[in-house]
Amino acid sequence: MAESRARVVLAEDDVLLREGLASLLAGSGFDIVGRYGTLTELMAHVLRLRPDLVIVDIRMPPTHTTEGLDAAHTIRQELPDTAILVLSGHVQVEQATELLRGGRRMGYLLKDRVSDVEDFLSTLDRIIKGASVVDPALVQELLAAHRVEDPLRSLSPREREVLALMAEGLSNAGIAHRLWLAEGTIEKHVRSILTKLGIAEAAESHRRVLAVLTFLGNN
């Protein structure tokens, strides 16, 4: 599915899930260059391997709290071009928001999402190509929430819908396909969203990440 075989490192203490992911990815054209059950093993090898993508469980030994999240931040600092996907068993808004502050090529996905193989592989492809991806379940939870002081209140219902899909990491073309609209129409909605949220001119990818962070932090 990828244009070339991406080199992937897996860090997951559940042996069945780790080996299942390795088998799935290898069978889909990815090159599994490392698979580890602890973060100590991961950090001992990841800088040497310099993979295209690291997939890491958010909860790893010894405390099973946020070791994976901490590792993601360290890897981003040391290997800024490496894509990172953090897998979580539960929706946690604060952790997803903190993760996305790392910029492009970052993802936060629930483990249940792996069962939808086609969607999971598509998500990996988008992250490797530069997208920041949030699990759709988190997006829906945020949409259902409400705050009186909501900086998103100026957005139209359609613009909120477009922003929610941006949070899932979809490109303008992907959003257009999902909503059955012309890509030019989506581009206009995105420009309007960025303007209404007061996000200053910068690289397009960076502005999209800032818009998603605003969405995550205010729903």
ROKOL-578043 format. One line per field, with one value per residue: residue in three letters; x, y, z of N, C-alpha, C, CB in turn. Coordinates in pm, whole numbers, plus 50000, padded with zeros to 5 digits. Glycine has a CB too. Example, Ala and Ser with C-alpha at 12.3 -4.5 7.8 and 13.67 -1.06 7.14 Angstrom:
BEGIN
type <- ALA/SER
nxx <- 51319/51285
nyy <- 49431/49775
nzz <- 50780/50708
caxx <- 51230/51367
cayy <- 49550/49894
cazz <- 50780/50714
cxx <- 51320/51290
cyy <- 49670/50003
czz <- 50780/50787
cbxx <- 51131/51408
cbyy <- 49553/49940
cbzz <- 50905/50572
This chain:
BEGIN
type <- MET/ALA/GLU/SER/ARG/ALA/ARG/VAL/VAL/LEU/ALA/GLU/ASP/ASP/VAL/LEU/LEU/ARG/GLU/GLY/LEU/ALA/SER/LEU/LEU/ALA/GLY/SER/GLY/PHE/ASP/ILE/VAL/GLY/ARG/TYR/GLY/THR/LEU/THR/GLU/LEU/MET/ALA/HIS/VAL/LEU/ARG/LEU/ARG/PRO/ASP/LEU/VAL/ILE/VAL/ASP/ILE/ARG/MET/PRO/PRO/THR/HIS/THR/THR/GLU/GLY/LEU/ASP/ALA/ALA/HIS/THR/ILE/ARG/GLN/GLU/LEU/PRO/ASP/THR/ALA/ILE/LEU/VAL/LEU/SER/GLY/HIS/VAL/GLN/VAL/GLU/GLN/ALA/THR/GLU/LEU/LEU/ARG/GLY/GLY/ARG/ARG/MET/GLY/TYR/LEU/LEU/LYS/ASP/ARG/VAL/SER/ASP/VAL/GLU/ASP/PHE/LEU/SER/THR/LEU/ASP/ARG/ILE/ILE/LYS/GLY/ALA/SER/VAL/VAL/ASP/PRO/ALA/LEU/VAL/GLN/GLU/LEU/LEU/ALA/ALA/HIS/ARG/VAL/GLU/ASP/PRO/LEU/ARG/SER/LEU/SER/PRO/ARG/GLU/ARG/GLU/VAL/LEU/ALA/LEU/MET/ALA/GLU/GLY/LEU/SER/ASN/ALA/GLY/ILE/ALA/HIS/ARG/LEU/TRP/LEU/ALA/GLU/GLY/THR/ILE/GLU/LYS/HIS/VAL/ARG/SER/ILE/LEU/THR/LYS/LEU/GLY/ILE/ALA/GLU/ALA/ALA/GLU/SER/HIS/ARG/ARG/VAL/LEU/ALA/VAL/LEU/THR/PHE/LEU/GLY/ASN/ASN
nxx <- 50082/50203/50419/50682/50853/50798/51001/50953/50921/50809/50663/50533/50393/50216/50232/50082/49940/50154/50294/50090/50043/50292/50288/50067/50153/50391/50288/50161/50346/50524/50838/50947/51163/51227/51107/50968/50925/50950/51009/51269/51413/51323/51419/51685/51750/51618/51729/51951/51839/51672/51395/51120/50873/50740/50554/50390/50279/50078/50083/50320/50551/50752/50536/50300/50160/50214/50434/50477/50393/50581/50808/50748/50773/51045/51158/51064/51209/51472/51463/51333/51212/51090/50792/50527/50311/50089/49937/49637/49436/49213/49009/49163/49166/49352/49602/49607/49600/49840/50020/49984/50092/50345/50363/50377/50331/50232/50033/49735/49571/49304/49331/49137/49088/49262/49151/49001/49131/49189/49135/49312/49566/49554/49556/49815/49962/49890/49997/50272/50315/50294/50070/49875/49703/49399/49213/48893/48693/48764/48735/48455/48371/48460/48310/48061/48077/48050/48116/48067/48227/48337/48571/48523/48274/48216/48229/48064/47817/47898/48170/48264/48231/48415/48649/48653/48708/48955/49091/49100/49300/49267/49328/49257/49151/49073/48877/48691/48611/48492/48276/48141/48185/48322/48676/48774/48576/48614/48867/48806/48647/48841/49022/48852/48802/49060/49098/48883/48955/49172/49434/49755/49931/50130/50328/50122/50066/50139/49957/49720/49760/49760/49497/49362/49453/49331/49068/49072/49130/48913/48665
nyy <- 49880/50119/50355/50273/50015/50068/50102/49951/49970/49789/49822/49660/49508/49298/48988/48843/49045/49199/49019/48960/49208/49241/49032/49107/49356/49285/49117/49304/49447/49599/49651/49491/49589/49574/49443/49472/49404/49567/49905/49965/49794/49894/50166/50116/50035/50183/50429/50348/50192/50369/50387/50420/50433/50413/50208/50213/50093/50273/50216/50061/49821/49944/50044/50063/50298/50581/50523/50468/50704/50884/50776/50824/51103/51133/50994/51153/51386/51296/51166/51331/51295/51053/50871/50832/50618/50591/50347/50292/50166/50294/50591/50894/51220/51421/51297/51242/51502/51607/51442/51512/51761/51725/51760/51694/51368/51208/50994/50883/50614/50388/50054/49880/49964/49838/49607/49668/49619/49734/50008/50060/50015/50214/50436/50420/50468/50734/50866/50816/50962/51216/51310/51407/51207/51134/50911/50817/50767/50927/51175/51179/51174/51421/51590/51550/51671/51983/52329/52644/52870/52856/52847/52749/52816/52993/52855/52702/52434/52258/52330/52250/51979/51928/52001/51805/51578/51652/51622/51349/51302/51315/51415/51705/51598/51347/51418/51538/51317/51163/51327/51360/51587/51851/51881/52141/52279/52185/52289/52560/52557/52478/52694/52890/52791/52806/53079/53177/53066/53211/53141/53198/53274/53014/52720/52497/52237/52268/52459/52314/52121/52288/52377/52137/52087/52299/52219/51976/52072/52222/52105
nzz <- 50000/50061/49889/49887/50069/50399/50687/50992/51348/51626/51947/52202/52480/52495/52378/52184/52048/51955/51786/51612/51490/51369/51183/51026/50919/50788/50594/50444/50311/50461/50624/50893/51124/51388/51697/52011/52362/52579/52685/52743/52578/52332/52329/52337/52086/51884/51796/51659/51457/51319/51210/50969/51081/51407/51613/51910/52224/52452/52720/52899/53050/53328/53485/53348/53267/53130/52974/52701/52580/52679/52561/52294/52279/52331/52114/51905/51950/51910/51663/51443/51191/51193/51180/51419/51588/51848/52036/52215/52481/52569/52531/52580/52623/52704/52675/52401/52296/52397/52267/51995/51987/51912/51643/51287/51132/51343/51547/51718/51825/51894/52017/51930/51676/51510/51421/51200/50925/50667/50706/50915/50795/50603/50767/50879/50649/50596/50819/50790/50561/50654/50798/51089/51305/51466/51664/51541/51735/51949/51832/51792/52058/52144/51984/52094/52335/52525/52570/52728/52673/52388/52144/51897/51822/51622/51390/51114/51094/50886/50863/51112/51079/50876/51011/51209/51055/50960/51196/51209/51041/50767/50430/50219/49986/50079/50267/50097/49949/50153/50230/49997/49835/49629/49590/49579/49716/49976/50025/50041/50272/50462/50454/50552/50811/50929/50920/51081/51326/51382/51312/51229/50919/50794/50734/50553/50656/50923/51013/50995/51195/51420/51410/51460/51721/51853/51822/51969/52223/52298/52311
caxx <- 50000/50290/50493/50797/50836/50836/51069/50870/50958/50693/50688/50406/50426/50126/50299/49990/49914/50278/50323/49981/50072/50409/50245/49980/50230/50483/50208/50111/50456/50611/50959/50955/51306/51243/50984/51016/50823/50972/51062/51414/51460/51293/51507/51822/51774/51548/51816/52039/51760/51617/51285/51027/50755/50741/50423/50419/50168/50090/50109/50423/50619/50711/50420/50181/50088/50236/50569/50479/50383/50712/50900/50714/50832/51191/51188/51040/51322/51595/51441/51217/51149/51027/50650/50500/50173/50069/49815/49581/49318/49101/49013/49211/49181/49474/49717/49604/49637/49982/50094/49977/50176/50472/50361/50340/50366/50198/49899/49681/49468/49261/49373/49024/49088/49349/49068/48960/49264/49205/49140/49436/49678/49542/49600/49961/50010/49873/50092/50405/50323/50298/49947/49854/49578/49333/49113/48757/48614/48798/48672/48313/48353/48479/48196/47945/48097/48011/48162/48006/48328/48385/48628/48477/48134/48200/48230/47936/47812/47982/48309/48295/48242/48543/48755/48656/48776/49096/49147/49125/49419/49234/49366/49142/49092/49008/48755/48598/48557/48406/48155/48083/48194/48437/48794/48782/48484/48681/48976/48745/48608/48963/49069/48759/48827/49185/49077/48795/49027/49281/49562/49834/49992/50248/50319/49985/50055/50148/49830/49620/49784/49714/49350/49322/49479/49223/48951/49086/49135/48797/48541
cayy <- 50000/50234/50365/50186/49943/50146/50025/49969/49913/49766/49810/49616/49400/49186/48910/48809/49165/49238/48928/48976/49330/49215/48948/49187/49457/49217/49068/49419/49512/49674/49583/49495/49586/49553/49420/49470/49392/49668/50031/49959/49735/49987/50282/50069/50002/50265/50532/50281/50142/50485/50338/50518/50436/50342/50182/50185/50090/50386/50162/49957/49798/49871/50097/50055/50426/50661/50500/50480/50846/50942/50728/50894/51237/51119/50955/51269/51478/51239/51127/51413/51252/50922/50874/50762/50586/50543/50268/50303/50084/50379/50729/50989/51345/51493/51229/51261/51640/51621/51372/51584/51880/51689/51801/51603/51225/51158/50937/50828/50522/50284/49921/49817/50007/49749/49500/49712/49614/49830/50143/50070/50030/50347/50531/50414/50534/50880/50915/50812/51068/51348/51351/51384/51131/51109/50807/50869/50759/51046/51287/51177/51211/51565/51656/51538/51756/52123/52430/52773/52950/52766/52922/52690/52851/53070/52765/52647/52288/52192/52355/52161/51844/51924/52003/51673/51487/51692/51562/51208/51296/51310/51526/51770/51502/51244/51477/51555/51184/51121/51410/51369/51726/51880/51914/52286/52322/52154/52385/52684/52537/52475/52833/52961/52741/52862/53224/53198/53028/53306/53073/53281/53211/52930/52602/52444/52122/52316/52526/52209/52064/52387/52374/52013/52105/52384/52133/51882/52140/52305/52029
cazz <- 50000/50060/49765/49908/50195/50516/50791/51111/51478/51712/52091/52261/52573/52470/52273/52077/51968/51888/51676/51515/51414/51286/51071/50940/50848/50695/50483/50368/50243/50550/50667/51039/51157/51531/51774/52148/52465/52682/52634/52756/52452/52223/52329/52317/51945/51786/51739/51563/51345/51248/51126/50913/51168/51535/51672/52050/52319/52545/52854/52891/53177/53449/53558/53263/53270/53009/52923/52556/52546/52708/52458/52170/52285/52319/51976/51820/51968/51855/51524/51406/51067/51213/51213/51546/51620/51983/52052/52349/52505/52608/52485/52679/52549/52740/52617/52256/52269/52424/52162/51868/51991/51851/51504/51180/51142/51476/51550/51842/51776/51985/51972/51860/51537/51434/51364/51067/50864/50558/50764/50993/50702/50543/50869/50883/50528/50610/50919/50730/50460/50718/50866/51232/51304/51594/51651/51522/51859/52026/51762/51822/52198/52154/51921/52182/52452/52504/52664/52703/52606/52284/52032/51771/51804/51499/51276/51070/51112/50786/50898/51224/51023/50805/51112/51273/50963/50964/51318/51180/50957/50626/50344/50158/49892/50158/50324/49986/49919/50265/50236/49863/49792/49545/49669/49588/49823/50102/50040/50088/50412/50543/50465/50641/50946/50977/50940/51196/51448/51402/51299/51140/50802/50818/50648/50555/50745/51061/51044/51015/51327/51518/51408/51528/51863/51902/51827/52080/52352/52327/52296
cxx <- 50086/50368/50620/50780/50887/50897/51001/50931/50831/50737/50554/50435/50332/50181/50206/49962/50038/50305/50214/50002/50189/50371/50160/50061/50327/50408/50154/50224/50548/50730/50973/51102/51332/51109/51026/50899/50839/51028/51213/51475/51440/51396/51653/51854/51718/51637/51911/51961/51704/51503/51203/50908/50780/50597/50445/50291/50187/50122/50202/50482/50723/50581/50290/50096/50108/50375/50578/50472/50516/50814/50876/50777/50983/51231/51169/51156/51448/51584/51319/51145/51080/50880/50625/50349/50166/49935/49767/49458/49194/49120/49056/49250/49314/49596/49722/49647/49787/50064/50098/50058/50314/50476/50321/50389/50343/50056/49863/49561/49433/49298/49261/49026/49172/49266/49012/49087/49284/49219/49270/49556/49675/49588/49752/50020/50003/49974/50232/50423/50311/50175/49958/49714/49528/49226/48973/48671/48640/48733/48524/48284/48366/48363/48074/47956/48059/48071/48098/48102/48398/48440/48585/48334/48110/48195/48089/47935/47899/48130/48352/48314/48375/48659/48766/48729/48924/49164/49174/49243/49391/49284/49240/49072/49016/48877/48649/48532/48459/48273/48085/48075/48316/48556/48811/48692/48548/48793/48922/48703/48731/49018/48982/48781/48951/49173/48994/48864/49147/49419/49643/49892/50118/50239/50182/49969/50056/50018/49721/49636/49734/49561/49298/49342/49373/49095/48956/49076/49010/48666/48527
cyy <- 50125/50235/50282/50120/50026/50054/50055/49901/49904/49756/49784/49497/49281/49108/48880/48928/49205/49150/48934/49098/49308/49133/49025/49285/49394/49168/49179/49501/49594/49586/49597/49480/49568/49532/49394/49466/49492/49795/50037/49901/49830/50099/50242/50049/50103/50370/50472/50239/50255/50443/50453/50538/50357/50329/50138/50188/50203/50340/50043/49934/49908/49919/50088/50181/50501/50640/50517/50624/50916/50901/50799/51033/51231/51086/51073/51369/51426/51205/51202/51370/51116/50940/50790/50741/50528/50470/50274/50215/50166/50520/50820/51117/51413/51429/51248/51402/51661/51556/51454/51713/51852/51720/51692/51461/51170/51102/50880/50743/50421/50147/49850/49849/49914/49641/49537/49728/49720/49972/50163/50092/50167/50455/50535/50489/50685/50937/50920/50926/51208/51391/51333/51325/51106/51003/50867/50865/50881/51168/51293/51216/51362/51641/51654/51628/51900/52211/52564/52863/52863/52847/52867/52733/52929/52982/52716/52496/52214/52210/52269/52017/51827/51920/51869/51572/51523/51628/51413/51190/51291/51433/51592/51674/51393/51293/51492/51422/51139/51196/51423/51514/51742/51919/52065/52343/52298/52254/52518/52672/52541/52616/52912/52921/52805/53011/53251/53164/53118/53244/53142/53202/53135/52816/52538/52330/52166/52382/52423/52145/52159/52389/52251/52026/52195/52305/52039/51950/52214/52236/51934
czz <- 50000/49930/49771/50044/50311/50621/50924/51233/51562/51857/52159/52352/52562/52351/52156/51986/51890/51767/51569/51428/51319/51163/50972/50855/50747/50572/50394/50308/50329/50593/50818/51079/51306/51598/51918/52247/52578/52618/52646/52628/52335/52216/52308/52170/51846/51722/51635/51438/51258/51153/51067/51006/51294/51583/51815/52134/52420/52687/52843/53030/53201/53513/53479/53273/53138/52951/52771/52510/52568/52602/52326/52167/52267/52176/51882/51830/51900/51706/51471/51278/51078/51250/51338/51560/51760/51989/52196/52362/52534/52552/52600/52607/52577/52674/52466/52220/52289/52314/52034/51869/51933/51703/51407/51208/51283/51472/51686/51802/51885/51928/51896/51711/51449/51364/51227/50985/50758/50610/50842/50902/50634/50639/50879/50764/50541/50709/50860/50631/50521/50795/51017/51245/51445/51572/51637/51648/51947/51964/51796/51966/52215/52093/52011/52304/52420/52612/52627/52628/52502/52167/51897/51737/51674/51375/51242/51095/51012/50817/51016/51175/50952/50905/51183/51185/50948/51084/51300/51086/50808/50552/50290/50062/49966/50219/50215/49951/50026/50264/50100/49816/49703/49634/49684/49697/49960/50128/50092/50235/50504/50561/50560/50786/51005/51005/51065/51328/51473/51394/51190/51025/50842/50719/50664/50653/50891/51103/51070/51152/51435/51525/51482/51678/51925/51919/51948/52215/52389/52297/52414
cbxx <- 49907/50385/50526/50933/50909/50714/51222/50730/51068/50619/50756/50301/50423/49979/50352/49861/49868/50396/50338/49848/50103/50517/50168/49878/50307/50554/50095/50026/50404/50533/51084/50866/51372/51316/50900/51104/50823/51068/50999/51455/51386/51153/51493/51846/51715/51430/51896/52105/51646/51729/51193/50979/50632/50828/50341/50520/50159/49962/49976/50536/50685/50818/50446/50098/50135/50214/50616/50365/50273/50761/50886/50562/50797/51242/51100/50907/51349/51631/51421/51261/51251/51100/50564/50556/50112/50074/49839/49547/49344/49085/48877/49333/49067/49492/49714/49463/49559/50018/50031/49835/50189/50499/50494/50395/50512/50211/49888/49641/49516/49109/49416/48891/49142/49454/48954/48876/49288/49087/49019/49456/49677/49397/49539/50010/49931/49730/50091/50429/50213/50323/49829/49870/49597/49272/49118/48688/48647/48950/48692/48256/48456/48609/48164/47927/48244/47858/48318/47962/48431/48273/48778/48485/48084/48312/48322/47910/47668/47950/48331/48182/48125/48556/48729/48512/48708/49109/49052/49001/49498/49084/49458/49184/49200/49099/48786/48669/48670/48478/48191/47944/48201/48405/48920/48745/48349/48735/49050/48622/48535/49069/49071/48614/48840/49297/49007/48669/49071/49265/49543/49945/50025/50254/50432/49945/50168/50265/49788/49630/49934/49768/49298/49401/49618/49199/48939/49218/49246/48804/48538
cbyy <- 50001/50232/50512/50265/49807/50222/50058/49913/49999/49638/49939/49579/49453/49236/48779/48755/49280/49230/48786/48986/49447/49142/48827/49263/49544/49099/48987/49508/49596/49724/49639/49383/49714/49670/49299/49592/49255/49615/50149/49874/49602/50046/50358/49940/49869/50333/50603/50158/50056/50557/50245/50474/50382/50417/50074/50287/49951/50467/50122/49996/49658/49878/50241/49933/50514/50809/50360/50402/50914/50899/50576/50904/51305/51011/50838/51337/51500/51114/50972/51554/51247/50841/50824/50842/50487/50659/50122/50449/49991/50383/50773/50931/51439/51496/51081/51233/51735/51558/51235/51614/51931/51545/51852/51653/51204/51269/50830/50942/50450/50293/49837/49861/50149/49684/49466/49847/49477/49821/50168/49943/49918/50373/50495/50268/50487/50914/50825/50677/51049/51447/51271/51518/50999/51241/50712/50792/50630/51065/51275/51039/51139/51605/51588/51394/51748/52138/52441/52840/53007/52672/52922/52538/52931/53171/52646/52678/52240/52248/52502/52167/51817/52046/52115/51624/51488/51846/51584/51145/51177/51295/51477/51898/51439/51196/51614/51613/51082/51143/51547/51306/51822/51993/51853/52348/52247/52010/52406/52720/52402/52384/52901/52933/52589/52836/53286/53115/52883/53372/52922/53348/53317/52878/52500/52399/52023/52413/52619/52102/52034/52527/52375/51893/52163/52503/52052/51810/52234/52432/51951
cbzz <- 50119/50182/49734/49899/50191/50575/50797/51085/51550/51669/52149/52151/52713/52444/52331/52134/52058/51985/51728/51586/51509/51366/51123/51025/50947/50766/50534/50457/50141/50673/50593/51105/51108/51595/51717/52176/52521/52791/52707/52879/52426/52241/52459/52393/51916/51852/51850/51628/51396/51168/51208/50774/51095/51642/51589/52105/52392/52545/52925/52789/53180/53549/53596/53300/53390/53040/52961/52498/52630/52848/52440/52153/52418/52414/51933/51858/52117/51933/51511/51390/50957/51322/51094/51667/51516/52085/52009/52383/52618/52761/52429/52761/52582/52892/52652/52201/52360/52559/52134/51834/52135/51872/51467/51048/51101/51584/51446/51947/51648/52011/52091/51922/51527/51525/51459/51072/50804/50462/50855/51077/50597/50501/51005/50884/50406/50655/51044/50660/50357/50617/50813/51317/51230/51653/51772/51414/51935/52034/51610/51794/52287/52086/51788/52225/52500/52503/52663/52835/52709/52237/52040/51778/51923/51486/51303/50920/51100/50647/50929/51331/50926/50711/51214/51301/50826/50970/51435/51121/50994/50607/50228/50084/49802/50267/50389/49864/49906/50398/50288/49861/49914/49444/49605/49455/49813/50102/49906/50001/50428/50479/50326/50599/50946/50876/50817/51181/51439/51533/51266/51216/50694/50968/50681/50417/50719/51077/50928/50905/51347/51483/51263/51474/51886/51807/51698/52070/52353/52250/52162
